[in-house]
């Protein structure tokens, strides 16, 4: 088991781990994705990951379950935002938020966690500011769907 600094959501049955430095927009992106018709919020700030039956499973730290930090607003229950909460999800994709990325990058290496790997998507600030992150995440999920 490992606790990671990040956020986690589910789109249908697909788990997405969002990582990045403080202030990168992990919680904001998680809320945007979880607010979709097929979305649910899993964890914010501290994501607890374990291996179960050869798959990575993510859940919230018990002290933060069902809550999200929004800068300037504090820590809020996701239910107050009208977003469904899910207590755990099997991870299928890691998304790393970075400040800048090359214009034409090579495909990113897989994310390694607890001896397992996940497909990985790297999104820079410009892509996120343009509102393209949800589109690119859904495209990555379709590409890597088992």
Buried (B, 14 or more C-beta within 10 A) or exposed (E): EEEBEBBBBBBEEBBBBBBBEEEBBBBBBBBBBBBBEEBBBBBBBBBBBEBEEEEBBBBBBEEBBBBBBEEEEEEBEBEEBEBEBBEBBBBBBBBBBBEEBEEEEEEBEEBEBEEBEBBBBBBBBEBBEEEEBBEBBBEBBEEBEE
